[in-house]
Amino acid sequence: MDEAELATRTAMLPEVFADRVPPGELDGLRSMARGGEWDELLDLLMAVLVQTKPVISAAERDQLREVLAGWGLPDDRLGDLAVRG
């Protein structure tokens, strides 16, 4: 996937998890998405998902893995997520 597609997929993540992220963090994620702060967005999103343990689907986990890999970021915290299916 090229950088433009990767940026688009990353920018959509706050909305994918909007119903499972606390409002204050969601505002920060949306702001980072608007500003193209992909590393920071992914770091905060992963931290929130690991700390709050909302249930996510295997497809959502795989989407996170693909985006992290696309930006060359580690995916070691994916194992700490609460995945259903």
Secondary structure, 3 states (H helix, E strand, C coil): CCHHHHHHHHHHHHHHCHHHCCHHHHHHHHHHHHHCCHHHHHHHHHHHHHHHCCEEEHHHHHHHHHHHHHCCCCCHHHHHCEEEC
